[in-house]
Amino acid sequence: MATLASRTETLRPSGLTPLLTTTELQAYYGVSNWTVNEWVKGDCPVELTPGGARRFDIAAVRQWLASHHATAAA
């Protein structure tokens, strides 16, 4: 199984970034599946595969979290 770091290096020349699975996103942020589900309900950016699995662009999630926390603090 390829790691996120190895997938990132493979895609770097093309300018693409890997999409994370729910499990990878949970591990990246150290949160539970429930938390990720709540984020999705709160309009966290998510891509669906043709089979209906969720994939997350870490840059988009990071930006969403930053704006979400800024709004919550206001």
mmCIF file of the N, C-alpha and C atoms, coordinates in Angstrom:
data_MODEL
# 
_entry.id   MODEL 
# 
loop_
_atom_site.group_PDB 
_atom_site.id 
_atom_site.type_symbol 
_atom_site.label_atom_id 
_atom_site.label_alt_id 
_atom_site.label_comp_id 
_atom_site.label_asym_id 
_atom_site.label_entity_id 
_atom_site.label_seq_id 
_atom_site.pdbx_PDB_ins_code 
_atom_site.Cartn_x 
_atom_site.Cartn_y 
_atom_site.Cartn_z 
_atom_site.occupancy 
_atom_site.B_iso_or_equiv 
_atom_site.pdbx_formal_charge 
_atom_site.auth_seq_id 
_atom_site.auth_comp_id 
_atom_site.auth_asym_id 
_atom_site.auth_atom_id 
_atom_site.pdbx_PDB_model_num 
ATOM 1   N N  . MET A 1 1  ? 0.847   -1.183 0.000   1.00 0.00 ? 1  MET A N  1 
ATOM 2   C CA . MET A 1 1  ? 0.000   0.000  0.000   1.00 0.00 ? 1  MET A CA 1 
ATOM 3   C C  . MET A 1 1  ? 0.892   1.246  0.000   1.00 0.00 ? 1  MET A C  1 
ATOM 4   N N  . ALA A 1 2  ? 0.618   2.146  -0.883  1.00 0.00 ? 2  ALA A N  1 
ATOM 5   C CA . ALA A 1 2  ? 1.396   3.383  -0.996  1.00 0.00 ? 2  ALA A CA 1 
ATOM 6   C C  . ALA A 1 2  ? 1.012   4.337  0.130   1.00 0.00 ? 2  ALA A C  1 
ATOM 7   N N  . THR A 1 3  ? 2.001   5.044  0.621   1.00 0.00 ? 3  THR A N  1 
ATOM 8   C CA . THR A 1 3  ? 1.741   6.042  1.656   1.00 0.00 ? 3  THR A CA 1 
ATOM 9   C C  . THR A 1 3  ? 1.323   7.356  1.006   1.00 0.00 ? 3  THR A C  1 
ATOM 10  N N  . LEU A 1 4  ? 0.764   8.238  1.804   1.00 0.00 ? 4  LEU A N  1 
ATOM 11  C CA . LEU A 1 4  ? 0.378   9.548  1.293   1.00 0.00 ? 4  LEU A CA 1 
ATOM 12  C C  . LEU A 1 4  ? 1.608   10.282 0.766   1.00 0.00 ? 4  LEU A C  1 
ATOM 13  N N  . ALA A 1 5  ? 2.720   10.175 1.479   1.00 0.00 ? 5  ALA A N  1 
ATOM 14  C CA . ALA A 1 5  ? 3.947   10.849 1.042   1.00 0.00 ? 5  ALA A CA 1 
ATOM 15  C C  . ALA A 1 5  ? 4.417   10.316 -0.308  1.00 0.00 ? 5  ALA A C  1 
ATOM 16  N N  . SER A 1 6  ? 4.373   8.994  -0.502  1.00 0.00 ? 6  SER A N  1 
ATOM 17  C CA . SER A 1 6  ? 4.825   8.431  -1.777  1.00 0.00 ? 6  SER A CA 1 
ATOM 18  C C  . SER A 1 6  ? 3.866   8.789  -2.903  1.00 0.00 ? 6  SER A C  1 
ATOM 19  N N  . ARG A 1 7  ? 2.566   8.809  -2.624  1.00 0.00 ? 7  ARG A N  1 
ATOM 20  C CA . ARG A 1 7  ? 1.589   9.199  -3.650  1.00 0.00 ? 7  ARG A CA 1 
ATOM 21  C C  . ARG A 1 7  ? 1.781   10.668 -4.014  1.00 0.00 ? 7  ARG A C  1 
ATOM 22  N N  . THR A 1 8  ? 2.077   11.502 -3.019  1.00 0.00 ? 8  THR A N  1 
ATOM 23  C CA . THR A 1 8  ? 2.303   12.923 -3.270  1.00 0.00 ? 8  THR A CA 1 
ATOM 24  C C  . THR A 1 8  ? 3.510   13.116 -4.178  1.00 0.00 ? 8  THR A C  1 
ATOM 25  N N  . GLU A 1 9  ? 4.599   12.397 -3.892  1.00 0.00 ? 9  GLU A N  1 
ATOM 26  C CA . GLU A 1 9  ? 5.806   12.501 -4.712  1.00 0.00 ? 9  GLU A CA 1 
ATOM 27  C C  . GLU A 1 9  ? 5.552   12.015 -6.138  1.00 0.00 ? 9  GLU A C  1 
ATOM 28  N N  . THR A 1 10 ? 4.783   10.962 -6.289  1.00 0.00 ? 10 THR A N  1 
ATOM 29  C CA . THR A 1 10 ? 4.470   10.431 -7.618  1.00 0.00 ? 10 THR A CA 1 
ATOM 30  C C  . THR A 1 10 ? 3.685   11.441 -8.440  1.00 0.00 ? 10 THR A C  1 
ATOM 31  N N  . LEU A 1 11 ? 2.743   12.134 -7.794  1.00 0.00 ? 11 LEU A N  1 
ATOM 32  C CA . LEU A 1 11 ? 1.874   13.074 -8.503  1.00 0.00 ? 11 LEU A CA 1 
ATOM 33  C C  . LEU A 1 11 ? 2.463   14.471 -8.651  1.00 0.00 ? 11 LEU A C  1 
ATOM 34  N N  . ARG A 1 12 ? 3.475   14.806 -7.851  1.00 0.00 ? 12 ARG A N  1 
ATOM 35  C CA . ARG A 1 12 ? 4.024   16.164 -7.837  1.00 0.00 ? 12 ARG A CA 1 
ATOM 36  C C  . ARG A 1 12 ? 4.387   16.696 -9.224  1.00 0.00 ? 12 ARG A C  1 
ATOM 37  N N  . PRO A 1 13 ? 5.075   15.917 -10.087 1.00 0.00 ? 13 PRO A N  1 
ATOM 38  C CA . PRO A 1 13 ? 5.437   16.446 -11.407 1.00 0.00 ? 13 PRO A CA 1 
ATOM 39  C C  . PRO A 1 13 ? 4.233   16.867 -12.260 1.00 0.00 ? 13 PRO A C  1 
ATOM 40  N N  . SER A 1 14 ? 3.096   16.255 -12.021 1.00 0.00 ? 14 SER A N  1 
ATOM 41  C CA . SER A 1 14 ? 1.911   16.594 -12.806 1.00 0.00 ? 14 SER A CA 1 
ATOM 42  C C  . SER A 1 14 ? 1.138   17.763 -12.208 1.00 0.00 ? 14 SER A C  1 
ATOM 43  N N  . GLY A 1 15 ? 1.514   18.192 -11.007 1.00 0.00 ? 15 GLY A N  1 
ATOM 44  C CA . GLY A 1 15 ? 0.804   19.284 -10.350 1.00 0.00 ? 15 GLY A CA 1 
ATOM 45  C C  . GLY A 1 15 ? -0.437  18.834 -9.613  1.00 0.00 ? 15 GLY A C  1 
ATOM 46  N N  . LEU A 1 16 ? -0.651  17.529 -9.539  1.00 0.00 ? 16 LEU A N  1 
ATOM 47  C CA . LEU A 1 16 ? -1.825  16.981 -8.860  1.00 0.00 ? 16 LEU A CA 1 
ATOM 48  C C  . LEU A 1 16 ? -1.475  16.607 -7.425  1.00 0.00 ? 16 LEU A C  1 
ATOM 49  N N  . THR A 1 17 ? -2.491  16.540 -6.583  1.00 0.00 ? 17 THR A N  1 
ATOM 50  C CA . THR A 1 17 ? -2.310  16.043 -5.221  1.00 0.00 ? 17 THR A CA 1 
ATOM 51  C C  . THR A 1 17 ? -3.233  14.848 -5.033  1.00 0.00 ? 17 THR A C  1 
ATOM 52  N N  . PRO A 1 18 ? -2.821  13.891 -4.205  1.00 0.00 ? 18 PRO A N  1 
ATOM 53  C CA . PRO A 1 18 ? -3.666  12.719 -3.993  1.00 0.00 ? 18 PRO A CA 1 
ATOM 54  C C  . PRO A 1 18 ? -4.909  13.074 -3.184  1.00 0.00 ? 18 PRO A C  1 
ATOM 55  N N  . LEU A 1 19 ? -5.973  12.357 -3.448  1.00 0.00 ? 19 LEU A N  1 
ATOM 56  C CA . LEU A 1 19 ? -7.184  12.504 -2.656  1.00 0.00 ? 19 LEU A CA 1 
ATOM 57  C C  . LEU A 1 19 ? -7.134  11.490 -1.523  1.00 0.00 ? 19 LEU A C  1 
ATOM 58  N N  . LEU A 1 20 ? -7.527  11.902 -0.333  1.00 0.00 ? 20 LEU A N  1 
ATOM 59  C CA . LEU A 1 20 ? -7.482  11.038 0.831   1.00 0.00 ? 20 LEU A CA 1 
ATOM 60  C C  . LEU A 1 20 ? -8.802  10.302 1.013   1.00 0.00 ? 20 LEU A C  1 
ATOM 61  N N  . THR A 1 21 ? -8.697  9.081  1.503   1.00 0.00 ? 21 THR A N  1 
ATOM 62  C CA . THR A 1 21 ? -9.891  8.337  1.902   1.00 0.00 ? 21 THR A CA 1 
ATOM 63  C C  . THR A 1 21 ? -10.354 8.892  3.241   1.00 0.00 ? 21 THR A C  1 
ATOM 64  N N  . THR A 1 22 ? -11.530 8.480  3.682   1.00 0.00 ? 22 THR A N  1 
ATOM 65  C CA . THR A 1 22 ? -12.024 8.899  4.991   1.00 0.00 ? 22 THR A CA 1 
ATOM 66  C C  . THR A 1 22 ? -11.056 8.462  6.082   1.00 0.00 ? 22 THR A C  1 
ATOM 67  N N  . THR A 1 23 ? -10.570 7.238  6.000   1.00 0.00 ? 23 THR A N  1 
ATOM 68  C CA . THR A 1 23 ? -9.636  6.715  6.994   1.00 0.00 ? 23 THR A CA 1 
ATOM 69  C C  . THR A 1 23 ? -8.344  7.523  7.017   1.00 0.00 ? 23 THR A C  1 
ATOM 70  N N  . GLU A 1 24 ? -7.834  7.883  5.852   1.00 0.00 ? 24 GLU A N  1 
ATOM 71  C CA . GLU A 1 24 ? -6.616  8.694  5.785   1.00 0.00 ? 24 GLU A CA 1 
ATOM 72  C C  . GLU A 1 24 ? -6.853  10.089 6.360   1.00 0.00 ? 24 GLU A C  1 
ATOM 73  N N  . LEU A 1 25 ? -8.017  10.675 6.082   1.00 0.00 ? 25 LEU A N  1 
ATOM 74  C CA . LEU A 1 25 ? -8.337  11.997 6.625   1.00 0.00 ? 25 LEU A CA 1 
ATOM 75  C C  . LEU A 1 25 ? -8.440  11.928 8.147   1.00 0.00 ? 25 LEU A C  1 
ATOM 76  N N  . GLN A 1 26 ? -9.067  10.874 8.658   1.00 0.00 ? 26 GLN A N  1 
ATOM 77  C CA . GLN A 1 26 ? -9.164  10.671 10.104  1.00 0.00 ? 26 GLN A CA 1 
ATOM 78  C C  . GLN A 1 26 ? -7.770  10.617 10.721  1.00 0.00 ? 26 GLN A C  1 
ATOM 79  N N  . ALA A 1 27 ? -6.881  9.843  10.113  1.00 0.00 ? 27 ALA A N  1 
ATOM 80  C CA . ALA A 1 27 ? -5.523  9.699  10.637  1.00 0.00 ? 27 ALA A CA 1 
ATOM 81  C C  . ALA A 1 27 ? -4.754  11.017 10.532  1.00 0.00 ? 27 ALA A C  1 
ATOM 82  N N  . TYR A 1 28 ? -4.912  11.725 9.438   1.00 0.00 ? 28 TYR A N  1 
ATOM 83  C CA . TYR A 1 28 ? -4.198  12.982 9.217   1.00 0.00 ? 28 TYR A CA 1 
ATOM 84  C C  . TYR A 1 28 ? -4.534  13.998 10.307  1.00 0.00 ? 28 TYR A C  1 
ATOM 85  N N  . TYR A 1 29 ? -5.828  14.107 10.645  1.00 0.00 ? 29 TYR A N  1 
ATOM 86  C CA . TYR A 1 29 ? -6.257  15.077 11.641  1.00 0.00 ? 29 TYR A CA 1 
ATOM 87  C C  . TYR A 1 29 ? -6.423  14.483 13.038  1.00 0.00 ? 29 TYR A C  1 
ATOM 88  N N  . GLY A 1 30 ? -6.310  13.172 13.174  1.00 0.00 ? 30 GLY A N  1 
ATOM 89  C CA . GLY A 1 30 ? -6.469  12.539 14.485  1.00 0.00 ? 30 GLY A CA 1 
ATOM 90  C C  . GLY A 1 30 ? -7.886  12.663 15.014  1.00 0.00 ? 30 GLY A C  1 
ATOM 91  N N  . VAL A 1 31 ? -8.851  12.487 14.111  1.00 0.00 ? 31 VAL A N  1 
ATOM 92  C CA . VAL A 1 31 ? -10.258 12.611 14.486  1.00 0.00 ? 31 VAL A CA 1 
ATOM 93  C C  . VAL A 1 31 ? -10.990 11.303 14.199  1.00 0.00 ? 31 VAL A C  1 
ATOM 94  N N  . SER A 1 32 ? -12.205 11.199 14.676  1.00 0.00 ? 32 SER A N  1 
ATOM 95  C CA . SER A 1 32 ? -13.009 9.996  14.493  1.00 0.00 ? 32 SER A CA 1 
ATOM 96  C C  . SER A 1 32 ? -13.816 10.050 13.193  1.00 0.00 ? 32 SER A C  1 
ATOM 97  N N  . ASN A 1 33 ? -14.372 8.913  12.834  1.00 0.00 ? 33 ASN A N  1 
ATOM 98  C CA . ASN A 1 33 ? -15.262 8.840  11.675  1.00 0.00 ? 33 ASN A CA 1 
ATOM 99  C C  . ASN A 1 33 ? -16.472 9.755  11.891  1.00 0.00 ? 33 ASN A C  1 
ATOM 100 N N  . TRP A 1 34 ? -16.967 9.817  13.123  1.00 0.00 ? 34 TRP A N  1 
ATOM 101 C CA . TRP A 1 34 ? -18.104 10.680 13.442  1.00 0.00 ? 34 TRP A CA 1 
ATOM 102 C C  . TRP A 1 34 ? -17.762 12.133 13.107  1.00 0.00 ? 34 TRP A C  1 
ATOM 103 N N  . THR A 1 35 ? -16.544 12.571 13.469  1.00 0.00 ? 35 THR A N  1 
ATOM 104 C CA . THR A 1 35 ? -16.131 13.940 13.195  1.00 0.00 ? 35 THR A CA 1 
ATOM 105 C C  . THR A 1 35 ? -16.105 14.215 11.699  1.00 0.00 ? 35 THR A C  1 
ATOM 106 N N  . VAL A 1 36 ? -15.533 13.304 10.934  1.00 0.00 ? 36 VAL A N  1 
ATOM 107 C CA . VAL A 1 36 ? -15.487 13.486 9.476   1.00 0.00 ? 36 VAL A CA 1 
ATOM 108 C C  . VAL A 1 36 ? -16.911 13.547 8.927   1.00 0.00 ? 36 VAL A C  1 
ATOM 109 N N  . ASN A 1 37 ? -17.796 12.694 9.402   1.00 0.00 ? 37 ASN A N  1 
ATOM 110 C CA . ASN A 1 37 ? -19.193 12.734 8.951   1.00 0.00 ? 37 ASN A CA 1 
ATOM 111 C C  . ASN A 1 37 ? -19.834 14.085 9.271   1.00 0.00 ? 37 ASN A C  1 
ATOM 112 N N  . GLU A 1 38 ? -19.553 14.624 10.443  1.00 0.00 ? 38 GLU A N  1 
ATOM 113 C CA . GLU A 1 38 ? -20.087 15.937 10.816  1.00 0.00 ? 38 GLU A CA 1 
ATOM 114 C C  . GLU A 1 38 ? -19.521 17.032 9.923   1.00 0.00 ? 38 GLU A C  1 
ATOM 115 N N  . TRP A 1 39 ? -18.237 16.933 9.597   1.00 0.00 ? 39 TRP A N  1 
ATOM 116 C CA . TRP A 1 39 ? -17.635 17.903 8.681   1.00 0.00 ? 39 TRP A CA 1 
ATOM 117 C C  . TRP A 1 39 ? -18.341 17.865 7.333   1.00 0.00 ? 39 TRP A C  1 
ATOM 118 N N  . VAL A 1 40 ? -18.593 16.671 6.833   1.00 0.00 ? 40 VAL A N  1 
ATOM 119 C CA . VAL A 1 40 ? -19.265 16.528 5.530   1.00 0.00 ? 40 VAL A CA 1 
ATOM 120 C C  . VAL A 1 40 ? -20.672 17.125 5.603   1.00 0.00 ? 40 VAL A C  1 
ATOM 121 N N  . LYS A 1 41 ? -21.371 16.867 6.705   1.00 0.00 ? 41 LYS A N  1 
ATOM 122 C CA . LYS A 1 41 ? -22.703 17.476 6.880   1.00 0.00 ? 41 LYS A CA 1 
ATOM 123 C C  . LYS A 1 41 ? -22.618 18.994 6.906   1.00 0.00 ? 41 LYS A C  1 
ATOM 124 N N  . GLY A 1 42 ? -21.480 19.519 7.359   1.00 0.00 ? 42 GLY A N  1 
ATOM 125 C CA . GLY A 1 42 ? -21.273 20.961 7.436   1.00 0.00 ? 42 GLY A CA 1 
ATOM 126 C C  . GLY A 1 42 ? -20.645 21.537 6.183   1.00 0.00 ? 42 GLY A C  1 
ATOM 127 N N  . ASP A 1 43 ? -20.731 20.808 5.087   1.00 0.00 ? 43 ASP A N  1 
ATOM 128 C CA . ASP A 1 43 ? -20.258 21.250 3.775   1.00 0.00 ? 43 ASP A CA 1 
ATOM 129 C C  . ASP A 1 43 ? -18.747 21.204 3.581   1.00 0.00 ? 43 ASP A C  1 
ATOM 130 N N  . CYS A 1 44 ? -18.067 20.329 4.304   1.00 0.00 ? 44 CYS A N  1 
ATOM 131 C CA . CYS A 1 44 ? -16.650 20.097 4.032   1.00 0.00 ? 44 CYS A CA 1 
ATOM 132 C C  . CYS A 1 44 ? -16.539 19.579 2.601   1.00 0.00 ? 44 CYS A C  1 
ATOM 133 N N  . PRO A 1 45 ? -15.577 20.078 1.823   1.00 0.00 ? 45 PRO A N  1 
ATOM 134 C CA . PRO A 1 45 ? -15.458 19.633 0.432   1.00 0.00 ? 45 PRO A CA 1 
ATOM 135 C C  . PRO A 1 45 ? -15.123 18.140 0.349   1.00 0.00 ? 45 PRO A C  1 
ATOM 136 N N  . VAL A 1 46 ? -15.883 17.442 -0.467  1.00 0.00 ? 46 VAL A N  1 
ATOM 137 C CA . VAL A 1 46 ? -15.704 15.997 -0.635  1.00 0.00 ? 46 VAL A CA 1 
ATOM 138 C C  . VAL A 1 46 ? -15.981 15.638 -2.087  1.00 0.00 ? 46 VAL A C  1 
ATOM 139 N N  . GLU A 1 47 ? -15.227 14.692 -2.597  1.00 0.00 ? 47 GLU A N  1 
ATOM 140 C CA . GLU A 1 47 ? -15.433 14.162 -3.951  1.00 0.00 ? 47 GLU A CA 1 
ATOM 141 C C  . GLU A 1 47 ? -15.992 12.759 -3.806  1.00 0.00 ? 47 GLU A C  1 
ATOM 142 N N  . LEU A 1 48 ? -16.917 12.402 -4.647  1.00 0.00 ? 48 LEU A N  1 
ATOM 143 C CA . LEU A 1 48 ? -17.442 11.036 -4.635  1.00 0.00 ? 48 LEU A CA 1 
ATOM 144 C C  . LEU A 1 48 ? -16.905 10.266 -5.826  1.00 0.00 ? 48 LEU A C  1 
ATOM 145 N N  . THR A 1 49 ? -16.465 9.048  -5.574  1.00 0.00 ? 49 THR A N  1 
ATOM 146 C CA . THR A 1 49 ? -16.019 8.177  -6.655  1.00 0.00 ? 49 THR A CA 1 
ATOM 147 C C  . THR A 1 49 ? -17.252 7.635  -7.369  1.00 0.00 ? 49 THR A C  1 
ATOM 148 N N  . PRO A 1 50 ? -17.090 7.048  -8.550  1.00 0.00 ? 50 PRO A N  1 
ATOM 149 C CA . PRO A 1 50 ? -18.251 6.458  -9.233  1.00 0.00 ? 50 PRO A CA 1 
ATOM 150 C C  . PRO A 1 50 ? -18.974 5.412  -8.374  1.00 0.00 ? 50 PRO A C  1 
ATOM 151 N N  . GLY A 1 51 ? -18.248 4.762  -7.469  1.00 0.00 ? 51 GLY A N  1 
ATOM 152 C CA . GLY A 1 51 ? -18.858 3.772  -6.582  1.00 0.00 ? 51 GLY A CA 1 
ATOM 153 C C  . GLY A 1 51 ? -19.475 4.375  -5.337  1.00 0.00 ? 51 GLY A C  1 
ATOM 154 N N  . GLY A 1 52 ? -19.349 5.696  -5.160  1.00 0.00 ? 52 GLY A N  1 
ATOM 155 C CA . GLY A 1 52 ? -19.951 6.390  -4.025  1.00 0.00 ? 52 GLY A CA 1 
ATOM 156 C C  . GLY A 1 52 ? -19.040 6.567  -2.823  1.00 0.00 ? 52 GLY A C  1 
ATOM 157 N N  . ALA A 1 53 ? -17.772 6.150  -2.932  1.00 0.00 ? 53 ALA A N  1 
ATOM 158 C CA . ALA A 1 53 ? -16.833 6.346  -1.833  1.00 0.00 ? 53 ALA A CA 1 
ATOM 159 C C  . ALA A 1 53 ? -16.406 7.810  -1.780  1.00 0.00 ? 53 ALA A C  1 
ATOM 160 N N  . ARG A 1 54 ? -16.111 8.277  -0.582  1.00 0.00 ? 54 ARG A N  1 
ATOM 161 C CA . ARG A 1 54 ? -15.699 9.667  -0.405  1.00 0.00 ? 54 ARG A CA 1 
ATOM 162 C C  . ARG A 1 54 ? -14.184 9.796  -0.508  1.00 0.00 ? 54 ARG A C  1 
ATOM 163 N N  . ARG A 1 55 ? -13.750 10.883 -1.136  1.00 0.00 ? 55 ARG A N  1 
ATOM 164 C CA . ARG A 1 55 ? -12.337 11.229 -1.226  1.00 0.00 ? 55 ARG A CA 1 
ATOM 165 C C  . ARG A 1 55 ? -12.205 12.715 -0.916  1.00 0.00 ? 55 ARG A C  1 
ATOM 166 N N  . PHE A 1 56 ? -11.103 13.068 -0.260  1.00 0.00 ? 56 PHE A N  1 
ATOM 167 C CA . PHE A 1 56 ? -10.914 14.430 0.220   1.00 0.00 ? 56 PHE A CA 1 
ATOM 168 C C  . PHE A 1 56 ? -9.616  15.022 -0.310  1.00 0.00 ? 56 PHE A C  1 
ATOM 169 N N  . ASP A 1 57 ? -9.691  16.228 -0.843  1.00 0.00 ? 57 ASP A N  1 
ATOM 170 C CA . ASP A 1 57 ? -8.519  16.999 -1.248  1.00 0.00 ? 57 ASP A CA 1 
ATOM 171 C C  . ASP A 1 57 ? -8.051  17.730 0.004   1.00 0.00 ? 57 ASP A C  1 
ATOM 172 N N  . ILE A 1 58 ? -6.867  17.362 0.501   1.00 0.00 ? 58 ILE A N  1 
ATOM 173 C CA . ILE A 1 58 ? -6.403  17.898 1.778   1.00 0.00 ? 58 ILE A CA 1 
ATOM 174 C C  . ILE A 1 58 ? -6.295  19.422 1.767   1.00 0.00 ? 58 ILE A C  1 
ATOM 175 N N  . ALA A 1 59 ? -5.898  20.017 0.658   1.00 0.00 ? 59 ALA A N  1 
ATOM 176 C CA . ALA A 1 59 ? -5.794  21.482 0.580   1.00 0.00 ? 59 ALA A CA 1 
ATOM 177 C C  . ALA A 1 59 ? -7.173  22.115 0.723   1.00 0.00 ? 59 ALA A C  1 
ATOM 178 N N  . ALA A 1 60 ? -8.176  21.541 0.076   1.00 0.00 ? 60 ALA A N  1 
ATOM 179 C CA . ALA A 1 60 ? -9.541  22.076 0.166   1.00 0.00 ? 60 ALA A CA 1 
ATOM 180 C C  . ALA A 1 60 ? -10.099 21.903 1.577   1.00 0.00 ? 60 ALA A C  1 
ATOM 181 N N  . VAL A 1 61 ? -9.813  20.759 2.197   1.00 0.00 ? 61 VAL A N  1 
ATOM 182 C CA . VAL A 1 61 ? -10.279 20.519 3.568   1.00 0.00 ? 61 VAL A CA 1 
ATOM 183 C C  . VAL A 1 61 ? -9.592  21.493 4.525   1.00 0.00 ? 61 VAL A C  1 
ATOM 184 N N  . ARG A 1 62 ? -8.291  21.673 4.362   1.00 0.00 ? 62 ARG A N  1 
ATOM 185 C CA . ARG A 1 62 ? -7.538  22.598 5.211   1.00 0.00 ? 62 ARG A CA 1 
ATOM 186 C C  . ARG A 1 62 ? -8.119  24.004 5.115   1.00 0.00 ? 62 ARG A C  1 
ATOM 187 N N  . GLN A 1 63 ? -8.415  24.452 3.891   1.00 0.00 ? 63 GLN A N  1 
ATOM 188 C CA . GLN A 1 63 ? -8.988  25.781 3.687   1.00 0.00 ? 63 GLN A CA 1 
ATOM 189 C C  . GLN A 1 63 ? -10.381 25.860 4.313   1.00 0.00 ? 63 GLN A C  1 
ATOM 190 N N  . TRP A 1 64 ? -11.193 24.810 4.142   1.00 0.00 ? 64 TRP A N  1 
ATOM 191 C CA . TRP A 1 64 ? -12.533 24.786 4.716   1.00 0.00 ? 64 TRP A CA 1 
ATOM 192 C C  . TRP A 1 64 ? -12.460 24.856 6.237   1.00 0.00 ? 64 TRP A C  1 
ATOM 193 N N  . LEU A 1 65 ? -11.561 24.071 6.828   1.00 0.00 ? 65 LEU A N  1 
ATOM 194 C CA . LEU A 1 65 ? -11.424 24.086 8.284   1.00 0.00 ? 65 LEU A CA 1 
ATOM 195 C C  . LEU A 1 65 ? -11.010 25.466 8.781   1.00 0.00 ? 65 LEU A C  1 
ATOM 196 N N  . ALA A 1 66 ? -10.076 26.109 8.084   1.00 0.00 ? 66 ALA A N  1 
ATOM 197 C CA . ALA A 1 66 ? -9.624  27.442 8.489   1.00 0.00 ? 66 ALA A CA 1 
ATOM 198 C C  . ALA A 1 66 ? -10.782 28.434 8.456   1.00 0.00 ? 66 ALA A C  1 
ATOM 199 N N  . SER A 1 67 ? -11.569 28.407 7.402   1.00 0.00 ? 67 SER A N  1 
ATOM 200 C CA . SER A 1 67 ? -12.687 29.346 7.302   1.00 0.00 ? 67 SER A CA 1 
ATOM 201 C C  . SER A 1 67 ? -13.804 28.952 8.263   1.00 0.00 ? 67 SER A C  1 
ATOM 202 N N  . HIS A 1 68 ? -13.994 27.675 8.481   1.00 0.00 ? 68 HIS A N  1 
ATOM 203 C CA . HIS A 1 68 ? -15.025 27.192 9.394   1.00 0.00 ? 68 HIS A CA 1 
ATOM 204 C C  . HIS A 1 68 ? -14.696 27.604 10.832  1.00 0.00 ? 68 HIS A C  1 
ATOM 205 N N  . HIS A 1 69 ? -13.436 27.461 11.222  1.00 0.00 ? 69 HIS A N  1 
ATOM 206 C CA . HIS A 1 69 ? -13.032 27.848 12.580  1.00 0.00 ? 69 HIS A CA 1 
ATOM 207 C C  . HIS A 1 69 ? -13.047 29.352 12.742  1.00 0.00 ? 69 HIS A C  1 
ATOM 208 N N  . ALA A 1 70 ? -12.721 30.085 11.696  1.00 0.00 ? 70 ALA A N  1 
ATOM 209 C CA . ALA A 1 70 ? -12.761 31.551 11.767  1.00 0.00 ? 70 ALA A CA 1 
ATOM 210 C C  . ALA A 1 70 ? -14.192 32.025 11.952  1.00 0.00 ? 70 ALA A C  1 
ATOM 211 N N  . THR A 1 71 ? -15.131 31.386 11.252  1.00 0.00 ? 71 THR A N  1 
ATOM 212 C CA . THR A 1 71 ? -16.551 31.737 11.370  1.00 0.00 ? 71 THR A CA 1 
ATOM 213 C C  . THR A 1 71 ? -17.076 31.392 12.751  1.00 0.00 ? 71 THR A C  1 
ATOM 214 N N  . ALA A 1 72 ? -16.680 30.218 13.269  1.00 0.00 ? 72 ALA A N  1 
ATOM 215 C CA . ALA A 1 72 ? -17.139 29.780 14.592  1.00 0.00 ? 72 ALA A CA 1 
ATOM 216 C C  . ALA A 1 72 ? -16.619 30.697 15.705  1.00 0.00 ? 72 ALA A C  1 
ATOM 217 N N  . ALA A 1 73 ? -15.416 31.246 15.503  1.00 0.00 ? 73 ALA A N  1 
ATOM 218 C CA . ALA A 1 73 ? -14.820 32.112 16.518  1.00 0.00 ? 73 ALA A CA 1 
ATOM 219 C C  . ALA A 1 73 ? -15.424 33.517 16.498  1.00 0.00 ? 73 ALA A C  1 
ATOM 220 N N  . ALA A 1 74 ? -16.024 33.897 15.377  1.00 0.00 ? 74 ALA A N  1 
ATOM 221 C CA . ALA A 1 74 ? -16.575 35.255 15.242  1.00 0.00 ? 74 ALA A CA 1 
ATOM 222 C C  . ALA A 1 74 ? -17.886 35.431 15.968  1.00 0.00 ? 74 ALA A C  1 
# 
